[in-house]
Amino acid sequence: MRSKKWKDSVAQVFYPKLLTTIRSYTRDQFVADLIAGIIVGVVALPLAIAFGIASGVAPERGLITAVIAGFLISAFGGSRVQIGGPTGAFIVIVYGIVEQFGVDGLIIATMMAGVILVIMGVLKLGTLIRFMPYPIVVGFTSGIAIVIFSSQMKDLFGLQTTAAVPADFMDKWRFYFLHFDVVNWYALALGAATVGIIAWWPKVNKRIPGTLIALLLTTLATTFWEIPVETIGSRFGAISGGLQAPKIPLISFDTFRQLLAPAFTIAILGAIESLLSAMVADGATGGRHRSNTELIGQGIANIITPFFGGIPATGAIARTMTNIRNGGKTPVAGMIHAVVLLLIMLFFGRFARLIPMSTLAGILVVVAYNMSEWRSFKALFNNSKSDVAVLLTTFLLTVLIDLTVAIQFGLLLAVLLFLKRVIETTDVAVLNMEVEAENKELTDEGESLQIPEGVEVFEVNGPFFFGIANKFEEAEKLTREKPKVRIIRLRRVPFIDSTGLSNLKAFIHRAERNGIQIIFSGAGPKLLASLSKAGILQALGEANNCSDIQSALERAKAVLK
């Protein structure tokens, strides 16, 4: 029975959009998808290479990821127009994993992240992830942008040194300042030209991407005039023109355990970015994606892609919007984009070795600027102090320490501040004179119900959970004289947790020892179910559980007699 329920649950969340759209697929849709897929494939080429190199791996690994993950995300995902592949968000975490555990460690971490994403989708956590606190998203996105920008300075300025760039942010910039005397001005000129062309080109043509134009012009200029700058070929050699044979590296259990935290970070980052991208796409198309199916599709892609040497992948907002702007209608466009990239790899991959490293650095500088969300960052300073604290904590930890630590501490701080807000909005009022009626038909208009002498009403407003346990006790201490009956009004309590149930039991036991009769009033169906499961309703007695305050006061009068 449990196995059947699990299968039904998976079937509910895992129904790819491809299966939905293919039923009524038309020739016109295919033509639109074909054009969009070809354009997006060309757009993805320089980005895939740049993200691969910036992540600390060979450029072909970025291309492999764009091909395999791009195809799988479109085939198994929950969005009509999502384009998947390597993105800037992963650069920081991937670079750190490669430095510490090597490429084999990255492969295992990516596969682990894929499994986590599938589990998240099956457990229907997609809806929850979409509500990740906005200051955290802006904080680590802006932080990643700063780190990406910082990591590109050596190639942008063409620093002619064989010394390795330190990983630490402050040490990195100290290294740059110490080596600015060996700047390659040709490289800097090409990098600056790349940034300028990307910024200027949309004024000429918005359909053809500026990154592609900048890549072609600077590569042709470097080759034709033999400009003395470092290229992909001079650093990495020839780019492989095909896919690698599948393999699973062997690692120790201790390494596996150490990779759990970065794998979790990859999964969270992938989930957030893919669902944000899908939401942006929905706004542009008027469609509606399936968030849990999208997570499962992302998970499948990140489990399979590493077999062939790929790196983590997720939904890419820029490529997705390019797909939409060029007429992409269904997941077929994303699958075509992957096929186009594969053909480019097979037939034109050898020419990628001519691309200047400073050109790729210029492209990533633009990516970093677009990721920075500096306007959103600045606007958040007008919000509450708690939002600013979460923003700055996440941002500074991302830049100065580590992205994994930043997400952990950012989430922890956000949860603590959320609990503080909930606690501040939840209160326990003590009433002993009059109380507002629930059913106005039973009282004269504008009249409140009088509370008999010897009766006291505790009105709980908000969730009854561990955070307000002390408020309940403080309210109890406010009573001047010991009542004979105490009514606990629960009409505005949406839920109660195990700590709340435990405190309520202790409260009732104290009342019994002091000869005080407890009566419940207005508890909703879900709350009643929790109270019954905990045995509290049975111990209290059916007569002492009233549906509204009027009947609770009548019951109190009967007890007083």
C-alpha positions in Angstrom: 0.0 0.0 0.0 2.8 2.4 0.9 4.6 1.6 -2.3 1.5 2.4 -4.3 1.0 5.7 -2.5 4.7 6.6 -3.2 4.3 5.7 -6.9 1.1 7.8 -7.1 2.9 10.7 -5.4 5.8 10.5 -7.9 3.3 10.3 -10.8 1.5 13.5 -9.6 4.7 15.6 -9.5 6.6 14.0 -12.4 4.7 14.7 -15.5 7.1 16.6 -17.8 5.8 19.5 -19.8 7.1 17.8 -23.0 4.4 15.2 -22.6 1.8 17.9 -22.2 2.9 19.9 -25.2 3.6 17.0 -27.6 -0.1 16.0 -27.7 -1.1 19.0 -29.7 2.3 19.8 -31.3 2.0 21.4 -34.7 4.4 22.1 -37.7 4.3 25.8 -36.9 5.4 25.2 -33.4 8.3 23.1 -34.6 9.4 25.8 -37.0 9.3 28.3 -34.1 11.1 26.0 -31.8 13.7 25.2 -34.5 14.6 28.9 -35.0 14.7 29.6 -31.3 16.7 26.5 -30.6 19.4 27.4 -33.2 19.7 30.9 -31.9 19.9 29.9 -28.2 22.4 27.2 -29.1 24.7 29.8 -30.7 24.2 32.1 -27.7 25.0 29.3 -25.2 28.4 28.5 -26.9 30.6 31.3 -25.4 28.8 31.2 -22.1 29.3 27.4 -21.7 33.0 27.7 -22.4 33.4 30.7 -20.1 31.5 29.1 -17.2 33.5 25.9 -17.6 36.9 27.7 -17.5 35.8 30.0 -14.6 34.7 27.0 -12.6 38.3 25.6 -12.7 37.7 22.8 -15.3 38.5 22.3 -19.0 36.3 24.3 -21.4 34.8 21.2 -23.0 33.2 20.3 -19.7 31.1 23.4 -19.9 30.1 22.5 -23.4 29.3 18.9 -22.4 27.1 20.2 -19.6 25.2 22.5 -21.9 24.6 19.7 -24.4 23.6 16.8 -22.0 22.0 18.8 -19.2 20.4 21.2 -21.6 18.7 18.3 -23.4 17.6 16.5 -20.2 16.3 19.6 -18.4 14.0 20.4 -21.4 12.9 16.8 -21.8 12.1 16.0 -18.2 11.5 19.5 -16.7 8.3 21.2 -15.7 8.6 24.4 -17.9 7.7 24.9 -21.5 10.6 27.2 -22.3 13.3 26.7 -19.7 16.8 26.4 -21.1 19.3 24.6 -18.8 23.0 24.5 -18.6 26.0 25.7 -16.6 25.4 29.1 -15.0 27.4 31.8 -13.2 25.8 30.9 -9.8 27.7 27.6 -9.7 31.2 29.1 -10.5 32.1 29.8 -6.9 31.0 26.5 -5.4 32.4 24.4 -8.3 35.7 26.1 -8.2 36.0 25.5 -4.5 35.1 21.8 -4.9 37.6 21.3 -7.7 40.4 23.0 -5.7 39.8 20.8 -2.6 38.6 17.5 -4.1 39.5 17.6 -7.7 37.3 16.9 -10.7 36.4 13.4 -9.3 35.0 15.0 -6.2 33.0 17.5 -8.3 31.5 14.6 -10.3 30.4 12.8 -7.2 29.1 16.0 -5.5 27.1 16.9 -8.7 25.5 13.4 -8.7 24.7 13.7 -5.0 23.1 17.1 -5.7 21.0 15.5 -8.5 19.7 12.9 -6.1 18.8 15.6 -3.5 16.9 17.6 -6.2 14.9 14.5 -7.2 14.0 13.8 -3.5 13.0 17.5 -3.1 10.7 17.2 -6.1 9.2 13.9 -5.0 8.5 15.5 -1.5 6.9 18.5 -3.3 9.3 21.0 -1.8 9.3 23.1 -5.0 6.6 25.4 -3.8 8.5 26.1 -0.6 11.8 26.8 -2.3 10.2 29.4 -4.4 9.5 31.4 -1.2 13.2 31.5 -0.2 13.6 34.9 1.7 14.4 37.6 -0.9 17.3 39.2 1.1 19.1 35.8 1.0 18.6 35.4 -2.7 19.9 39.0 -3.4 22.7 38.6 -0.8 24.3 35.5 -2.2 23.5 36.4 -5.9 25.3 39.8 -5.4 28.1 38.0 -3.5 28.6 35.5 -6.3 28.7 38.4 -8.8 31.5 40.1 -6.8 33.5 36.8 -6.6 33.1 36.1 -10.3 34.2 39.6 -11.1 37.2 39.2 -8.8 38.2 35.9 -10.3 38.4 37.4 -13.8 40.9 40.1 -13.2 44.0 38.1 -14.0 42.7 37.2 -17.5 41.1 40.5 -18.1 44.3 42.3 -17.4 46.4 39.5 -18.9 48.7 39.5 -15.9 51.9 37.8 -17.1 52.8 35.6 -14.1 52.8 31.9 -13.5 52.0 32.3 -9.8 48.6 30.9 -8.8 45.8 33.3 -7.9 44.9 32.8 -4.2 41.4 31.6 -3.4 40.7 34.0 -0.6 39.0 37.2 -1.6 41.3 39.6 0.2 44.4 37.7 -0.8 43.2 37.6 -4.4 43.0 41.4 -4.6 46.4 41.8 -2.8 47.8 39.5 -5.4 46.4 41.6 -8.3 47.8 44.8 -6.9 51.2 43.3 -6.4 51.3 42.1 -10.1 49.8 45.1 -11.9 53.3 45.8 -13.2 53.0 42.9 -15.6 49.7 43.8 -17.3 49.3 42.8 -20.9 47.7 45.9 -22.4 46.6 44.0 -25.5 44.6 41.6 -23.3 43.1 44.5 -21.4 42.1 46.2 -24.7 40.4 43.0 -25.9 38.6 42.6 -22.6 37.4 46.2 -22.6 36.4 45.9 -26.2 34.3 42.8 -25.4 32.5 44.6 -22.6 31.9 47.6 -24.8 30.6 45.5 -27.7 28.2 43.6 -25.5 26.8 46.8 -24.0 26.5 48.6 -27.3 25.3 45.8 -29.6 21.6 45.7 -28.5 21.2 49.2 -30.0 22.1 47.6 -33.4 20.3 44.3 -33.2 18.5 42.7 -30.2 18.0 39.3 -31.7 21.7 38.5 -32.3 23.4 38.4 -28.9 26.3 40.8 -28.2 28.3 38.1 -26.6 28.5 36.2 -29.9 29.5 39.3 -31.8 32.2 40.2 -29.3 33.5 36.7 -29.3 33.7 36.5 -33.1 35.2 40.0 -33.6 37.9 39.7 -30.9 38.8 36.2 -31.9 39.1 37.2 -35.6 41.2 40.2 -34.7 43.5 38.2 -32.5 44.0 35.6 -35.2 44.4 37.9 -38.1 46.8 40.4 -36.5 48.4 37.8 -34.3 47.9 39.8 -31.2 50.1 38.4 -28.4 47.5 37.4 -25.8 46.7 34.1 -24.1 44.0 32.0 -25.8 42.1 28.9 -24.8 44.5 26.8 -27.0 47.6 28.2 -25.4 46.4 27.4 -21.9 44.3 24.2 -22.3 45.4 22.9 -25.7 42.8 21.6 -28.3 39.2 21.3 -27.2 37.8 17.8 -27.5 35.3 17.5 -30.3 33.1 14.9 -28.7 31.6 13.5 -25.5 33.7 11.6 -23.0 33.1 8.0 -22.2 30.9 7.6 -19.1 32.7 6.8 -15.9 32.1 7.0 -12.1 35.2 7.9 -10.1 35.9 6.0 -6.8 36.3 8.1 -3.7 36.7 7.3 0.0 33.8 7.4 2.5 35.4 10.2 4.3 35.5 12.3 1.1 31.9 11.3 0.4 31.0 12.6 3.8 32.8 15.9 3.3 31.1 16.4 -0.1 27.6 16.3 1.5 27.6 20.0 2.4 28.7 21.3 -1.0 26.3 18.9 -2.7 23.5 20.3 -0.6 24.6 23.8 -1.6 24.6 22.8 -5.3 21.1 21.4 -4.9 19.7 24.5 -3.2 21.4 26.8 -5.7 20.1 24.8 -8.6 16.6 24.6 -7.2 16.4 28.4 -6.5 17.9 29.5 -9.8 15.8 27.1 -11.9 12.5 28.0 -10.2 13.3 31.7 -10.3 14.0 31.3 -14.0 10.8 29.4 -14.6 8.8 32.0 -12.7 10.3 34.8 -14.9 9.5 32.7 -18.0 5.9 32.3 -16.7 5.6 36.1 -16.4 6.8 36.6 -20.0 4.7 33.9 -21.6 1.6 33.8 -19.3 2.2 30.1 -18.7 2.5 28.1 -15.5 5.4 25.7 -14.8 5.3 22.6 -12.5 7.8 23.4 -9.8 8.2 19.9 -8.4 8.5 18.3 -11.9 11.1 21.0 -12.7 13.2 19.9 -9.6 13.0 16.3 -10.7 14.1 17.2 -14.2 17.0 19.2 -12.8 17.9 16.3 -10.6 17.9 13.8 -13.5 20.2 16.1 -15.5 22.6 16.5 -12.6 22.8 12.8 -12.0 23.4 11.8 -15.6 25.6 14.7 -16.9 28.6 14.1 -14.5 28.9 10.5 -16.0 30.1 12.2 -19.2 32.4 14.8 -17.5 29.8 17.6 -17.0 29.5 20.1 -14.2 26.4 21.2 -12.3 23.6 22.6 -14.3 20.3 24.5 -13.7 17.8 26.8 -15.5 19.5 29.8 -17.1 17.4 33.0 -17.0 19.3 34.8 -19.8 19.1 31.9 -22.2 15.5 31.2 -21.3 14.5 34.7 -22.1 16.5 34.5 -25.4 14.4 31.4 -26.2 11.2 33.2 -25.5 12.2 36.4 -27.4 13.0 34.3 -30.4 9.7 32.4 -30.5 10.4 29.2 -28.5 7.1 27.6 -27.6 7.8 24.1 -26.1 10.6 22.1 -24.6 11.6 21.0 -28.1 13.3 24.3 -28.5 15.6 23.5 -25.5 16.3 20.1 -26.9 17.2 21.6 -30.3 19.5 24.1 -28.6 21.4 21.1 -27.1 21.7 19.4 -30.5 23.0 22.6 -32.1 25.7 22.8 -29.4 26.6 19.2 -30.0 27.0 19.8 -33.7 29.1 22.9 -33.1 31.3 20.8 -30.7 31.8 18.1 -33.3 32.5 20.2 -36.4 33.7 23.6 -35.1 35.1 22.8 -31.6 38.7 22.9 -32.8 38.3 26.6 -33.6 37.4 27.4 -30.0 41.1 27.2 -29.1 41.6 30.6 -30.9 39.3 32.4 -28.4 41.3 34.9 -26.2 41.1 34.4 -22.5 40.6 38.1 -22.0 37.5 37.9 -24.2 36.0 35.2 -22.0 36.9 37.4 -18.9 35.1 40.3 -20.5 32.0 38.2 -21.1 32.1 37.0 -17.4 32.5 40.6 -16.2 29.2 41.4 -18.0 27.6 38.3 -16.5 28.8 39.4 -13.0 27.3 42.9 -13.6 24.0 41.4 -14.7 24.0 39.0 -11.7 24.9 41.8 -9.2 21.3 43.0 -8.7 22.8 46.2 -7.3 19.5 48.1 -7.7 17.7 45.4 -5.6 20.6 45.4 -3.1 20.3 49.1 -2.7 16.5 49.1 -2.4 16.6 46.5 0.4 18.3 49.0 2.7 14.9 50.7 2.9 13.4 47.6 4.4 13.4 46.5 8.0 16.6 46.1 10.0 16.1 42.3 10.0 16.0 42.2 6.2 19.2 44.3 6.0 20.9 42.0 8.5 20.1 38.9 6.5 21.2 40.6 3.3 24.5 41.8 4.6 25.3 38.6 6.5 24.6 36.4 3.4 26.5 38.9 1.1 29.6 39.2 3.3 29.9 35.5 4.1 29.6 34.7 0.3 32.4 37.1 -0.6 34.7 36.6 2.4 34.1 33.0 3.6 32.2 30.5 1.5 28.9 30.2 -0.3 27.9 27.1 1.6 28.5 28.9 4.9 26.6 31.9 3.6 23.5 30.0 2.7 23.5 28.1 6.0 23.9 31.2 8.2 21.6 33.2 6.0 18.8 30.7 6.3 19.4 30.3 10.0 19.3 34.1 10.6 16.2 34.4 8.4 14.4 31.6 10.4 15.4 33.2 13.7 14.2 36.6 12.6 11.0 35.1 11.2 10.3 33.4 14.5 10.9 36.7 16.2 8.3 38.4 14.0 5.8 35.6 14.6 6.3 35.7 18.3 5.8 39.5 18.2 2.5 39.1 16.4 1.2 36.3 18.7 -0.2 37.3 22.0 -2.3 35.9 24.9 -4.8 38.3 26.2 -6.4 37.9 29.7 -10.1 39.0 29.9 -12.2 39.0 33.0 -14.9 41.7 32.3 -16.4 41.2 28.9 -15.6 39.4 25.7 -16.5 40.0 22.0 -19.2 37.6 20.8 -18.6 35.3 17.9 -22.2 35.0 16.8 -23.7 38.6 16.7 -27.2 37.2 16.2 -27.1 36.0 19.9 -26.4 39.5 21.2 -27.7 43.0 20.7 -25.8 45.0 18.0 -22.5 46.4 19.3 -22.9 44.6 22.6 -20.2 42.3 24.1 -20.8 39.3 26.4 -20.3 39.8 30.1 -17.9 37.4 31.8 -19.3 36.1 35.1 -17.4 36.6 38.3 -15.0 33.7 39.0 -14.5 33.2 35.2 -11.4 34.2 33.3 -10.8 34.1 29.5 -7.4 33.5 27.9 -7.6 34.6 24.2 -4.7 33.3 22.1 -4.1 35.1 18.9 -1.7 33.4 16.5 0.2 30.1 16.3 0.6 28.2 19.5 4.1 26.9 19.3 7.3 26.8 21.3 8.1 30.5 20.7 5.1 31.7 22.8 5.4 29.3 25.7 6.7 32.0 27.9 3.8 34.4 26.9 1.3 31.8 28.1 3.0 31.6 31.5 3.3 35.4 31.7 -0.4 35.8 31.0 -1.1 33.3 33.8 0.9 35.4 36.2 -1.1 38.5 35.4 -4.2 37.1 37.1 -4.8 38.9 40.4 -7.3 36.5 41.9 -7.5 32.8 41.3 -10.6 32.1 39.1 -12.8 29.0 39.4 -13.1 28.6 35.6 -10.6 29.5 33.0 -11.8 29.6 29.3 -9.1 29.2 26.7 -10.3 30.8 23.5 -8.6 29.2 20.5 -10.5 30.6 17.5 -7.5 32.5 16.1 -5.0 29.6 16.6 -4.1 28.2 13.1 -1.9 25.3 14.5 -0.2 24.0 17.6 3.1 22.2 17.7 4.4 19.5 20.1 5.9 22.1 22.4 2.6 23.9 22.5 0.7 20.7 23.3 3.2 19.9 26.1 2.8 23.4 27.6 -1.0 23.1 27.3 -1.0 19.8 29.1 1.2 21.3 31.9 -1.1 24.3 32.1 -4.2 22.1 32.5 -2.5 20.0 35.2 -1.5 23.2 37.2 -5.1 24.4 36.9 -6.5 21.0 38.2 -4.1 21.2 41.2 -5.4 24.7 41.9 -9.0 23.6 41.5 -9.6 25.6 38.3 -11.8 24.1 35.6 -10.5 24.5 32.0 -12.9 25.0 29.1 -11.8 25.2 25.4 -13.6 27.6 23.0 -13.7 27.9 19.3 -10.9 25.5 18.3 -10.9 24.7 14.5 -11.0 21.2 13.0 -7.3 20.9 12.5 -6.5 22.1 16.0 -9.1 19.8 17.5 -7.5 16.9 15.6 -4.1 17.7 17.2 -5.6 18.1 20.7 -7.4 14.8 20.3 -4.3 13.0 19.1 -2.4 14.3 22.1 -5.2 13.0 24.4 -6.0 16.5 25.7 -9.6 16.6 24.6 -10.3 13.2 26.2 -8.7 14.3 29.5 -10.7 17.6 29.5 -14.1 15.9 28.7 -16.4 16.5 25.9 -18.6 18.9 27.8 -15.6 21.3 28.3 -14.9 21.6 24.6 -17.2 24.3 23.3 -17.7 25.5 19.7 -17.9 29.2 20.5 -17.6 31.7 23.4 -21.3 31.9 24.0 -21.6 28.2 24.8 -18.3 28.3 26.7 -19.7 31.0 29.0 -22.9 28.9 29.5 -20.8 25.9 30.4 -18.8 28.1 32.9 -22.0 29.2 34.6 -23.0 25.6 35.0 -19.7 24.8 36.6 -20.0 27.7 39.0 -23.3 26.4 40.2 
